[in-house]
Amino acid sequence: MLVARRHAVALAVTALLAAGAACQAHERERQHPQRPGPPAASAARGFTLVASGDILPHSSVIERAQFDAGGTGYDFRPMFADIAPVVSRADLALCHLGTVYGANGLYSGSPVFRSPPEIAQALAATGYDGCATASDHSLDDGAAGVRRTLDALDGAGVRHAGTARSQAEAEADAVALLHAGSAEVAHLSYTYGTDSPVPAEQPWSVGLVDEHRILADARAARKAGADVVVVSVHGGTEWQDAPDDRQLALARALTASRTAGRPDIDLLLGAHAPVPQAYEKVNGTWVVYGMGDQIAGEMVNPQGVEDPRGNESTVARFTFAPPAKPGGRWEVARAEFLPQMFDVDAGRVVNLNKALARGAGVQGVRDRIRDVVLSRGAAKDGLVMGE
């Protein structure tokens, strides 16, 4: 019954995506333009940030990318076509890489992920500016996998945070800044653990969750000129809609920390679950406990049942306004979430609100995601569902 329902939805969505493909083709092909540095303080302007969850290519996803490339190489760009307008129109767009890149065509899905490096080009074409790379699969191919992944992202012009090729690079993560509007934004990334052990001689290869380290890195970024500090955390209990105790405790601790009366962290983004989790404003700071998997193959829950929730996720969109006074906090003026799903059969990310407008029968999926996202009272703090 579950598979039949998924195929029925897939057929409807696939037809609608095909009908809209022509008008979206230019979004897939364009490279996200290099944004200029921040203008003078007198011209301060806000910015919109979007973020999405894990990109976790199982074998079926890799095979689809090979098919979309005509059998030669791998083309992941069509997978993002439906969500590309949302990503490319943001001033700053962040993704979460759940895997590392393999080499010489030796690619694999679960349990040891080695993904084609062509994903990096697709991310750039879609409009992503940077990606969190700290995850439980960061060391699936050791130091070589980390190096290949970061080399590919560098080659595509996509910034990264969370893993490093050297100790110097790991330390630089805390001060690397991205431009958005007239703001300087620091993006930091950490994971609760890795499936393969962190090498004793390279403890800096992946950022591990530690409250004191995260806060120290955030303060270092602030001293380096960051107006806004964004922290990505890879963790949470798999298949659990509600954030677990560790997520809740970390969110409280990080959002409570202040220096000279100003919060050390301005936004907390979660991934890994792999289902969508709640958004919540904690100590005046927005927290996304889990965005869900943006791209993944067929997902089987701990009961051994194929579970479509593993292909559901959200895009977080936050609009930041400049401080009223110099040195003040950049405040979130608008908080939004956009429900999406990965249509496994079509091999496409689906913007569910757009699909509904086109007549697809996905309202049940959209509404379930909405209910989970709002389950901790975020609506009363102004969170709305975007288009």
Secondary structure as a PSIPRED ss2 file (coil, helix, strand):
# PSIPRED VFORMAT (PSIPRED V4.0)

   1 M C   1.000  0.000  0.000
   2 L H   0.000  1.000  0.000
   3 V H   0.000  1.000  0.000
   4 A H   0.000  1.000  0.000
   5 R H   0.000  1.000  0.000
   6 R H   0.000  1.000  0.000
   7 H H   0.000  1.000  0.000
   8 A H   0.000  1.000  0.000
   9 V H   0.000  1.000  0.000
  10 A H   0.000  1.000  0.000
  11 L H   0.000  1.000  0.000
  12 A H   0.000  1.000  0.000
  13 V H   0.000  1.000  0.000
  14 T H   0.000  1.000  0.000
  15 A H   0.000  1.000  0.000
  16 L H   0.000  1.000  0.000
  17 L H   0.000  1.000  0.000
  18 A H   0.000  1.000  0.000
  19 A H   0.000  1.000  0.000
  20 G H   0.000  1.000  0.000
  21 A H   0.000  1.000  0.000
  22 A H   0.000  1.000  0.000
  23 C H   0.000  1.000  0.000
  24 Q H   0.000  1.000  0.000
  25 A H   0.000  1.000  0.000
  26 H H   0.000  1.000  0.000
  27 E H   0.000  1.000  0.000
  28 R H   0.000  1.000  0.000
  29 E H   0.000  1.000  0.000
  30 R C   1.000  0.000  0.000
  31 Q C   1.000  0.000  0.000
  32 H C   1.000  0.000  0.000
  33 P C   1.000  0.000  0.000
  34 Q C   1.000  0.000  0.000
  35 R C   1.000  0.000  0.000
  36 P C   1.000  0.000  0.000
  37 G C   1.000  0.000  0.000
  38 P C   1.000  0.000  0.000
  39 P C   1.000  0.000  0.000
  40 A C   1.000  0.000  0.000
  41 A H   0.000  1.000  0.000
  42 S H   0.000  1.000  0.000
  43 A H   0.000  1.000  0.000
  44 A C   1.000  0.000  0.000
  45 R C   1.000  0.000  0.000
  46 G C   1.000  0.000  0.000
  47 F E   0.000  0.000  1.000
  48 T E   0.000  0.000  1.000
  49 L E   0.000  0.000  1.000
  50 V E   0.000  0.000  1.000
  51 A E   0.000  0.000  1.000
  52 S E   0.000  0.000  1.000
  53 G E   0.000  0.000  1.000
  54 D E   0.000  0.000  1.000
  55 I E   0.000  0.000  1.000
  56 L E   0.000  0.000  1.000
  57 P C   1.000  0.000  0.000
  58 H C   1.000  0.000  0.000
  59 S H   0.000  1.000  0.000
  60 S H   0.000  1.000  0.000
  61 V H   0.000  1.000  0.000
  62 I H   0.000  1.000  0.000
  63 E H   0.000  1.000  0.000
  64 R H   0.000  1.000  0.000
  65 A H   0.000  1.000  0.000
  66 Q H   0.000  1.000  0.000
  67 F H   0.000  1.000  0.000
  68 D H   0.000  1.000  0.000
  69 A C   1.000  0.000  0.000
  70 G C   1.000  0.000  0.000
  71 G C   1.000  0.000  0.000
  72 T C   1.000  0.000  0.000
  73 G C   1.000  0.000  0.000
  74 Y C   1.000  0.000  0.000
  75 D C   1.000  0.000  0.000
  76 F C   1.000  0.000  0.000
  77 R H   0.000  1.000  0.000
  78 P H   0.000  1.000  0.000
  79 M H   0.000  1.000  0.000
  80 F H   0.000  1.000  0.000
  81 A C   1.000  0.000  0.000
  82 D C   1.000  0.000  0.000
  83 I C   1.000  0.000  0.000
  84 A H   0.000  1.000  0.000
  85 P H   0.000  1.000  0.000
  86 V H   0.000  1.000  0.000
  87 V H   0.000  1.000  0.000
  88 S H   0.000  1.000  0.000
  89 R C   1.000  0.000  0.000
  90 A C   1.000  0.000  0.000
  91 D C   1.000  0.000  0.000
  92 L E   0.000  0.000  1.000
  93 A E   0.000  0.000  1.000
  94 L E   0.000  0.000  1.000
  95 C E   0.000  0.000  1.000
  96 H E   0.000  0.000  1.000
  97 L E   0.000  0.000  1.000
  98 G C   1.000  0.000  0.000
  99 T C   1.000  0.000  0.000
 100 V E   0.000  0.000  1.000
 101 Y E   0.000  0.000  1.000
 102 G C   1.000  0.000  0.000
 103 A C   1.000  0.000  0.000
 104 N C   1.000  0.000  0.000
 105 G C   1.000  0.000  0.000
 106 L C   1.000  0.000  0.000
 107 Y C   1.000  0.000  0.000
 108 S E   0.000  0.000  1.000
 109 G C   1.000  0.000  0.000
 110 S C   1.000  0.000  0.000
 111 P C   1.000  0.000  0.000
 112 V C   1.000  0.000  0.000
 113 F C   1.000  0.000  0.000
 114 R E   0.000  0.000  1.000
 115 S E   0.000  0.000  1.000
 116 P C   1.000  0.000  0.000
 117 P C   1.000  0.000  0.000
 118 E H   0.000  1.000  0.000
 119 I H   0.000  1.000  0.000
 120 A H   0.000  1.000  0.000
 121 Q H   0.000  1.000  0.000
 122 A H   0.000  1.000  0.000
 123 L H   0.000  1.000  0.000
 124 A H   0.000  1.000  0.000
 125 A H   0.000  1.000  0.000
 126 T H   0.000  1.000  0.000
 127 G C   1.000  0.000  0.000
 128 Y C   1.000  0.000  0.000
 129 D C   1.000  0.000  0.000
 130 G E   0.000  0.000  1.000
 131 C E   0.000  0.000  1.000
 132 A E   0.000  0.000  1.000
 133 T C   1.000  0.000  0.000
 134 A C   1.000  0.000  0.000
 135 S C   1.000  0.000  0.000
 136 D C   1.000  0.000  0.000
 137 H C   1.000  0.000  0.000
 138 S C   1.000  0.000  0.000
 139 L C   1.000  0.000  0.000
 140 D C   1.000  0.000  0.000
 141 D C   1.000  0.000  0.000
 142 G H   0.000  1.000  0.000
 143 A H   0.000  1.000  0.000
 144 A H   0.000  1.000  0.000
 145 G H   0.000  1.000  0.000
 146 V H   0.000  1.000  0.000
 147 R H   0.000  1.000  0.000
 148 R H   0.000  1.000  0.000
 149 T H   0.000  1.000  0.000
 150 L H   0.000  1.000  0.000
 151 D H   0.000  1.000  0.000
 152 A H   0.000  1.000  0.000
 153 L H   0.000  1.000  0.000
 154 D H   0.000  1.000  0.000
 155 G H   0.000  1.000  0.000
 156 A H   0.000  1.000  0.000
 157 G C   1.000  0.000  0.000
 158 V C   1.000  0.000  0.000
 159 R E   0.000  0.000  1.000
 160 H E   0.000  0.000  1.000
 161 A E   0.000  0.000  1.000
 162 G C   1.000  0.000  0.000
 163 T E   0.000  0.000  1.000
 164 A C   1.000  0.000  0.000
 165 R C   1.000  0.000  0.000
 166 S C   1.000  0.000  0.000
 167 Q H   0.000  1.000  0.000
 168 A H   0.000  1.000  0.000
 169 E H   0.000  1.000  0.000
 170 A H   0.000  1.000  0.000
 171 E H   0.000  1.000  0.000
 172 A H   0.000  1.000  0.000
 173 D C   1.000  0.000  0.000
 174 A C   1.000  0.000  0.000
 175 V C   1.000  0.000  0.000
 176 A C   1.000  0.000  0.000
 177 L E   0.000  0.000  1.000
 178 L E   0.000  0.000  1.000
 179 H E   0.000  0.000  1.000
 180 A E   0.000  0.000  1.000
 181 G C   1.000  0.000  0.000
 182 S C   1.000  0.000  0.000
 183 A E   0.000  0.000  1.000
 184 E E   0.000  0.000  1.000
 185 V E   0.000  0.000  1.000
 186 A E   0.000  0.000  1.000
 187 H E   0.000  0.000  1.000
 188 L E   0.000  0.000  1.000
 189 S E   0.000  0.000  1.000
 190 Y E   0.000  0.000  1.000
 191 T E   0.000  0.000  1.000
 192 Y C   1.000  0.000  0.000
 193 G C   1.000  0.000  0.000
 194 T C   1.000  0.000  0.000
 195 D C   1.000  0.000  0.000
 196 S C   1.000  0.000  0.000
 197 P C   1.000  0.000  0.000
 198 V C   1.000  0.000  0.000
 199 P C   1.000  0.000  0.000
 200 A C   1.000  0.000  0.000
 201 E C   1.000  0.000  0.000
 202 Q C   1.000  0.000  0.000
 203 P C   1.000  0.000  0.000
 204 W C   1.000  0.000  0.000
 205 S C   1.000  0.000  0.000
 206 V E   0.000  0.000  1.000
 207 G C   1.000  0.000  0.000
 208 L E   0.000  0.000  1.000
 209 V C   1.000  0.000  0.000
 210 D C   1.000  0.000  0.000
 211 E H   0.000  1.000  0.000
 212 H H   0.000  1.000  0.000
 213 R H   0.000  1.000  0.000
 214 I H   0.000  1.000  0.000
 215 L H   0.000  1.000  0.000
 216 A H   0.000  1.000  0.000
 217 D H   0.000  1.000  0.000
 218 A H   0.000  1.000  0.000
 219 R H   0.000  1.000  0.000
 220 A H   0.000  1.000  0.000
 221 A H   0.000  1.000  0.000
 222 R H   0.000  1.000  0.000
 223 K H   0.000  1.000  0.000
 224 A C   1.000  0.000  0.000
 225 G C   1.000  0.000  0.000
 226 A C   1.000  0.000  0.000
 227 D C   1.000  0.000  0.000
 228 V E   0.000  0.000  1.000
 229 V E   0.000  0.000  1.000
 230 V E   0.000  0.000  1.000
 231 V E   0.000  0.000  1.000
 232 S E   0.000  0.000  1.000
 233 V E   0.000  0.000  1.000
 234 H E   0.000  0.000  1.000
 235 G C   1.000  0.000  0.000
 236 G C   1.000  0.000  0.000
 237 T C   1.000  0.000  0.000
 238 E C   1.000  0.000  0.000
 239 W C   1.000  0.000  0.000
 240 Q C   1.000  0.000  0.000
 241 D C   1.000  0.000  0.000
 242 A C   1.000  0.000  0.000
 243 P C   1.000  0.000  0.000
 244 D C   1.000  0.000  0.000
 245 D H   0.000  1.000  0.000
 246 R H   0.000  1.000  0.000
 247 Q H   0.000  1.000  0.000
 248 L H   0.000  1.000  0.000
 249 A H   0.000  1.000  0.000
 250 L H   0.000  1.000  0.000
 251 A H   0.000  1.000  0.000
 252 R H   0.000  1.000  0.000
 253 A H   0.000  1.000  0.000
 254 L H   0.000  1.000  0.000
 255 T H   0.000  1.000  0.000
 256 A H   0.000  1.000  0.000
 257 S C   1.000  0.000  0.000
 258 R E   0.000  0.000  1.000
 259 T E   0.000  0.000  1.000
 260 A C   1.000  0.000  0.000
 261 G C   1.000  0.000  0.000
 262 R E   0.000  0.000  1.000
 263 P E   0.000  0.000  1.000
 264 D C   1.000  0.000  0.000
 265 I C   1.000  0.000  0.000
 266 D C   1.000  0.000  0.000
 267 L E   0.000  0.000  1.000
 268 L E   0.000  0.000  1.000
 269 L E   0.000  0.000  1.000
 270 G E   0.000  0.000  1.000
 271 A E   0.000  0.000  1.000
 272 H C   1.000  0.000  0.000
 273 A C   1.000  0.000  0.000
 274 P C   1.000  0.000  0.000
 275 V C   1.000  0.000  0.000
 276 P C   1.000  0.000  0.000
 277 Q C   1.000  0.000  0.000
 278 A C   1.000  0.000  0.000
 279 Y E   0.000  0.000  1.000
 280 E E   0.000  0.000  1.000
 281 K E   0.000  0.000  1.000
 282 V E   0.000  0.000  1.000
 283 N C   1.000  0.000  0.000
 284 G C   1.000  0.000  0.000
 285 T E   0.000  0.000  1.000
 286 W E   0.000  0.000  1.000
 287 V E   0.000  0.000  1.000
 288 V E   0.000  0.000  1.000
 289 Y C   1.000  0.000  0.000
 290 G C   1.000  0.000  0.000
 291 M C   1.000  0.000  0.000
 292 G E   0.000  0.000  1.000
 293 D E   0.000  0.000  1.000
 294 Q E   0.000  0.000  1.000
 295 I E   0.000  0.000  1.000
 296 A E   0.000  0.000  1.000
 297 G C   1.000  0.000  0.000
 298 E C   1.000  0.000  0.000
 299 M C   1.000  0.000  0.000
 300 V E   0.000  0.000  1.000
 301 N C   1.000  0.000  0.000
 302 P C   1.000  0.000  0.000
 303 Q C   1.000  0.000  0.000
 304 G C   1.000  0.000  0.000
 305 V C   1.000  0.000  0.000
 306 E E   0.000  0.000  1.000
 307 D C   1.000  0.000  0.000
 308 P H   0.000  1.000  0.000
 309 R H   0.000  1.000  0.000
 310 G H   0.000  1.000  0.000
 311 N H   0.000  1.000  0.000
 312 E E   0.000  0.000  1.000
 313 S E   0.000  0.000  1.000
 314 T E   0.000  0.000  1.000
 315 V E   0.000  0.000  1.000
 316 A E   0.000  0.000  1.000
 317 R E   0.000  0.000  1.000
 318 F E   0.000  0.000  1.000
 319 T E   0.000  0.000  1.000
 320 F E   0.000  0.000  1.000
 321 A E   0.000  0.000  1.000
 322 P C   1.000  0.000  0.000
 323 P C   1.000  0.000  0.000
 324 A C   1.000  0.000  0.000
 325 K C   1.000  0.000  0.000
 326 P C   1.000  0.000  0.000
 327 G C   1.000  0.000  0.000
 328 G C   1.000  0.000  0.000
 329 R C   1.000  0.000  0.000
 330 W C   1.000  0.000  0.000
 331 E E   0.000  0.000  1.000
 332 V E   0.000  0.000  1.000
 333 A E   0.000  0.000  1.000
 334 R E   0.000  0.000  1.000
 335 A E   0.000  0.000  1.000
 336 E E   0.000  0.000  1.000
 337 F E   0.000  0.000  1.000
 338 L E   0.000  0.000  1.000
 339 P E   0.000  0.000  1.000
 340 Q E   0.000  0.000  1.000
 341 M E   0.000  0.000  1.000
 342 F E   0.000  0.000  1.000
 343 D E   0.000  0.000  1.000
 344 V C   1.000  0.000  0.000
 345 D C   1.000  0.000  0.000
 346 A C   1.000  0.000  0.000
 347 G C   1.000  0.000  0.000
 348 R E   0.000  0.000  1.000
 349 V E   0.000  0.000  1.000
 350 V E   0.000  0.000  1.000
 351 N E   0.000  0.000  1.000
 352 L H   0.000  1.000  0.000
 353 N H   0.000  1.000  0.000
 354 K H   0.000  1.000  0.000
 355 A H   0.000  1.000  0.000
 356 L H   0.000  1.000  0.000
 357 A H   0.000  1.000  0.000
 358 R C   1.000  0.000  0.000
 359 G C   1.000  0.000  0.000
 360 A C   1.000  0.000  0.000
 361 G C   1.000  0.000  0.000
 362 V C   1.000  0.000  0.000
 363 Q H   0.000  1.000  0.000
 364 G H   0.000  1.000  0.000
 365 V H   0.000  1.000  0.000
 366 R H   0.000  1.000  0.000
 367 D H   0.000  1.000  0.000
 368 R H   0.000  1.000  0.000
 369 I H   0.000  1.000  0.000
 370 R H   0.000  1.000  0.000
 371 D H   0.000  1.000  0.000
 372 V H   0.000  1.000  0.000
 373 V H   0.000  1.000  0.000
 374 L C   1.000  0.000  0.000
 375 S C   1.000  0.000  0.000
 376 R C   1.000  0.000  0.000
 377 G C   1.000  0.000  0.000
 378 A H   0.000  1.000  0.000
 379 A H   0.000  1.000  0.000
 380 K H   0.000  1.000  0.000
 381 D H   0.000  1.000  0.000
 382 G C   1.000  0.000  0.000
 383 L C   1.000  0.000  0.000
 384 V E   0.000  0.000  1.000
 385 M E   0.000  0.000  1.000
 386 G C   1.000  0.000  0.000
 387 E C   1.000  0.000  0.000
